[in-house]
Amino acid sequence: MISWLKNKLLNRKDPRVITKSVPLEALIEKMKEQKDIIVTICSDGVVAAECKDCKCSINVSSKDGLIWYMCGSCKRSSFNPEENLTRDIKLANQFGGKFEYEIFYFKELPPGLVPPNI
């Protein structure tokens, strides 16, 4: 996965954006699968996250077009493109004001991709 992502990032004009069209139902099903971080998006755009291992809130920050999730306890991190936030807010509106899904931590970040200092 990381080598594929690294190739995609290094071979694009804008290395931060990779798009893939996926049916909404399939996307929501994948997003709901068990992973490392619980992300909660509210219809007003508020983003919150929790580390499932540490059972604590995660620092959420934006940098260079990415939303970063960093656990202050276990020091692991992950990210999502900011473009996904628009989609997630729409899903929150569809699901009564809040949408929860899960994402994985990255074991290794691609070269040059550095999380913000929090």
Phi, psi and omega in degrees: 000312182295318180295322177297314180297318179299315178299316179298317182292319184283338184257014181248152176296315176247099189290357183268344189241119173233127182244149178209126179278126182225137176303138185305317182299317179294321179297311180299319178300314178295320181295331183276350180296153181295128179217207186267329188234135172264120179253132177242124178247128176261156183297341177271005176094359178289133180244129176228154180213153180224134174281122183290327180288314184273345182058041180225162176292148181252144174290130178244128183214156179248136177204128174053042177082008179237144171263120183260141176239116184228123179277123179288342182273303182266354176067016177272160183217162176206174178205163173225148173296142178301331180301332179291337182298321178300314178299317184293324177295319176299318178295321177300318178297321179293329185257030172085021175106351181213137177228126179245140174209176183235148176227161178270154165283153174270133175284329182210132178270148176299151179304138179085350180264109186239129178292158178292156176277120178239000000 
